[in-house]
Amino acid sequence: MGNEQEVDSPGEQDVDADPARGRISASLSSSVKTRLSCIRFLFVSTLFRLYLDVVRKKEEGSMNEGKAGGGVKGGCFWDATQTISQSWYWNNVLKMKDLLLRTAGSPDQAIQLLQACTSHGKYDTSAMYDVIRVRGAPVDWSPLVFNAGCHPKHSFIGMLVFQNGLPTVDRLISRGLYLVNRCALCEGCSEDILHLFFACPYSRTVLMDIANWAHFSVTSVLLEAVLQGFISTRRSGKQRASLMALLYFLWKERNNRIFRGIQSSPETLCIVIKKVVNLRLYGL
């Protein structure tokens, strides 16, 4: 539909098009970085588990006992170190080994940890993730952002909004970039997280339309007040999905205007949001 064409991902689009790519990536919250580290850890842990299984069969348990050999020529596996001459695969296995030792404390306890993450004779990555993941303080907005009714990419942007983790102009300026702080949606005010999503006249028009359609109200432009209003009362799947989709498409509209020169009217954006929410919830 001309100006309403989809863009792959607001997060990817913003990073690829912005010349300050490194600085924008630094704006991700520590919790997001932790999630990415855990994903890489799970991948390497799977390789390591496979290696343990092979060695256990070939060496008849010598690794479990920490004896010489253990799949490493001339020494003990648990004492092996990484070198640049070794393969990427092997160095990642050794990284996994070092991380397990730091977590468990000893080779015997590391083996017990891996064995505890085995279900029906197979390695269970979800069990390993539950063991190694860093548990932060619970946040009351988690049920609002992460639920079956919300598309994952909508939830991701919603999480960054509530953590003030999006690379808005005010945050980029605070990191040393020389930019003109002007909202891309209304072109009349400075851009920050509160203005962009709740105070901007463009965003406010879309917000009121979606609120009437999904039967919820937003009376404040303060992020804490909006969150409290949603959390304090029980919300339907449609209301939660609508808010997350609203945040996602407002951020996408902002990026489209800055990086692609494409604009959509508030009415068009509302139609897109309603269509996406209905498709997600009801398949309509």
C-alpha positions in Angstrom: 0.0 0.0 0.0 2.7 2.5 -0.9 3.7 4.3 2.3 2.4 1.6 4.5 4.9 -1.1 3.4 6.4 -3.2 6.1 10.0 -2.9 7.3 11.8 -6.0 8.5 12.6 -5.0 12.0 12.8 -1.6 13.8 15.8 -2.7 15.8 17.8 -4.1 12.8 16.8 -1.1 10.7 18.0 1.4 13.2 21.3 -0.1 13.8 22.1 -0.8 10.1 21.2 2.7 9.0 22.8 4.8 11.8 26.4 5.6 11.3 27.0 5.4 15.1 26.2 1.7 15.1 28.6 0.9 17.9 27.2 3.5 20.2 23.6 2.5 19.5 24.4 -1.1 20.3 25.8 0.1 23.6 22.3 1.4 24.6 21.0 -2.1 25.0 20.2 -2.8 28.6 22.3 -5.2 30.7 19.5 -7.7 30.8 19.4 -7.9 27.0 23.2 -8.4 26.9 22.8 -11.1 29.5 20.2 -12.9 27.4 22.4 -12.8 24.4 25.3 -14.2 26.4 23.1 -17.0 27.7 22.1 -17.9 24.2 25.7 -18.2 23.1 26.5 -20.2 26.3 23.7 -22.7 25.6 25.1 -23.3 22.1 28.6 -23.9 23.3 27.3 -26.0 26.2 25.6 -28.2 23.7 28.9 -28.7 21.9 30.6 -29.4 25.2 28.0 -31.9 26.2 28.4 -33.8 23.0 32.2 -33.8 23.5 31.8 -35.2 27.0 29.6 -38.0 25.7 32.1 -39.0 23.0 35.1 -38.9 25.4 33.2 -40.8 28.0 32.6 -43.6 25.5 36.2 -43.6 24.2 38.1 -43.1 27.5 35.7 -45.1 29.7 35.1 -42.4 32.2 38.7 -41.0 32.5 37.4 -37.5 32.2 34.9 -37.9 35.0 37.8 -39.0 37.2 40.1 -36.2 36.0 42.9 -38.6 35.1 45.5 -38.0 32.4 44.1 -38.3 28.9 40.5 -37.4 28.9 40.6 -36.6 25.2 43.6 -34.3 25.5 47.0 -35.6 24.4 49.6 -35.6 27.2 47.4 -34.1 29.9 44.1 -33.7 31.7 41.2 -32.1 29.9 40.3 -29.9 32.9 43.8 -28.4 32.7 43.8 -27.7 29.0 44.0 -24.0 27.9 43.0 -22.1 24.8 45.5 -21.2 22.1 45.2 -19.4 18.8 46.5 -22.4 16.9 43.5 -24.5 18.0 40.2 -24.7 16.1 37.3 -22.5 16.9 35.3 -25.5 17.9 37.9 -26.7 20.4 38.5 -23.2 21.9 34.8 -22.8 22.5 34.6 -26.2 24.2 37.5 -25.0 26.5 35.7 -21.7 27.2 32.7 -23.8 28.2 34.9 -25.9 30.4 36.3 -22.8 32.1 32.9 -21.3 32.7 31.6 -24.6 34.1 34.6 -24.8 36.5 34.0 -21.2 37.7 30.3 -22.0 38.2 30.6 -25.4 39.8 34.0 -25.1 41.5 35.6 -28.4 40.6 35.6 -31.0 37.8 33.5 -33.4 39.8 30.8 -30.8 40.5 30.9 -29.7 36.9 30.1 -33.2 35.8 27.3 -33.4 38.3 25.9 -30.2 37.0 25.8 -31.5 33.5 24.3 -34.7 34.5 21.6 -32.8 36.4 20.7 -31.2 33.1 20.0 -34.5 31.4 16.4 -35.6 30.9 15.6 -39.2 29.7 19.2 -39.7 28.7 19.3 -36.5 26.6 20.9 -33.2 27.3 18.3 -30.5 28.2 19.4 -27.0 27.2 16.4 -25.4 29.0 17.5 -27.0 32.3 21.1 -25.7 31.7 19.7 -22.2 31.0 17.7 -22.3 34.2 20.9 -23.1 36.1 23.2 -20.5 34.6 20.9 -17.6 33.9 21.4 -14.5 36.0 18.2 -13.8 38.0 17.6 -10.1 38.4 15.0 -8.4 40.6 11.4 -9.2 39.4 9.7 -6.5 37.4 6.0 -5.9 37.7 5.6 -5.1 33.9 6.8 -8.6 32.8 3.3 -10.1 32.5 2.3 -7.1 30.4 5.2 -7.4 28.0 5.8 -11.1 27.8 2.6 -13.0 27.1 1.3 -15.3 24.4 -0.9 -12.6 22.8 2.0 -10.3 22.0 4.3 -10.8 19.0 7.9 -11.4 20.2 9.3 -8.4 18.3 6.6 -6.2 19.8 7.5 -7.5 23.3 11.2 -6.8 22.6 10.5 -3.2 21.8 8.1 -2.9 24.7 10.8 -4.1 27.1 13.3 -1.5 25.8 10.7 1.2 26.1 10.0 0.3 29.8 13.7 0.1 30.5 14.5 3.3 28.5 16.8 1.3 26.3 15.9 2.6 22.9 18.4 4.9 21.1 16.2 8.0 21.1 17.9 11.3 20.1 18.4 12.5 23.7 20.2 9.3 24.7 22.4 9.4 21.6 23.4 13.0 22.4 24.2 12.0 26.0 26.6 9.4 24.4 28.5 12.1 22.5 26.8 12.3 19.2 26.2 15.7 17.6 22.5 15.6 16.6 19.6 18.0 16.4 17.1 16.9 19.0 13.8 17.0 17.2 11.0 14.6 17.2 10.6 12.9 13.9 6.9 12.4 14.3 5.7 16.0 15.2 8.9 17.9 14.3 8.1 20.4 17.0 9.6 19.1 20.2 12.7 17.4 21.5 12.7 13.6 21.3 12.9 11.4 24.5 11.1 8.2 25.4 8.2 9.9 27.1 7.5 12.4 24.4 7.9 9.9 21.5 5.4 7.4 22.8 3.0 9.3 25.0 3.2 13.1 24.6 3.8 13.6 20.9 0.6 14.8 19.1 1.1 12.2 16.4 1.6 9.4 19.0 -1.3 10.7 21.2 -3.7 10.6 18.2 -2.8 6.9 17.5 -2.8 6.1 21.2 -6.3 7.5 21.8 -7.7 5.6 18.7 -6.2 2.3 19.8 -7.2 2.8 23.4 -10.9 3.4 22.4 -10.7 0.3 20.1 -9.2 -2.0 22.8 -11.2 -0.4 25.6 -8.5 1.0 27.9 -7.6 4.5 28.9 -4.3 6.4 29.2 -4.7 9.6 31.0 -1.0 10.4 31.7 2.1 11.0 29.6 4.4 9.7 32.4 5.7 6.2 31.7 5.4 5.1 35.3 1.8 6.2 35.4 1.0 4.4 32.2 2.6 1.2 33.5 0.9 1.5 36.9 -2.5 2.0 35.1 -2.0 -1.2 33.2 -0.5 -3.3 36.0 -3.0 -2.3 38.7 -6.0 -3.8 36.9 -6.5 -7.0 35.1 -6.0 -6.6 31.4 -7.3 -8.7 28.5 -5.0 -10.2 25.9 -6.3 -7.7 23.4 -5.4 -4.8 25.6 -1.9 -6.0 26.3 -1.3 -6.9 22.6 -2.6 -3.6 21.5 -0.3 -1.6 23.7 2.8 -3.6 22.7 1.9 -3.3 19.0 1.3 0.4 19.5 4.8 0.9 20.9 6.4 -1.3 18.1 4.7 0.6 15.2 5.3 4.0 16.6 9.0 3.2 16.9 8.9 1.7 13.4 7.2 4.9 12.0 9.8 7.0 13.7 12.6 5.0 12.0 10.8 5.0 8.6 10.7 8.8 8.6 14.4 9.2 9.6 16.0 6.5 7.5 13.7 5.9 4.6 11.7 9.1 4.2 8.4 7.2 4.4 5.5 8.6 6.3 2.1 7.2 7.3 -0.8 9.1 8.6 -2.1 8.3 12.2 -5.2 6.8 10.6 -3.2 4.5 8.4 -1.0 3.4 11.4 -4.1 2.6 13.5 -5.5 0.4 10.7 -2.2 -1.5 10.5 -2.0 -2.0 14.3 -5.6 -3.2 14.5 -5.0 -5.6 11.7 -1.8 -7.1 13.2 -3.5 -7.5 16.7 -6.5 -9.2 15.2 -4.3 -11.5 13.1 -2.2 -12.4 16.1 -5.1 -13.1 18.5 -7.8 -14.4 16.3 -6.2 -15.2 12.9 -8.5 -12.7 11.2 
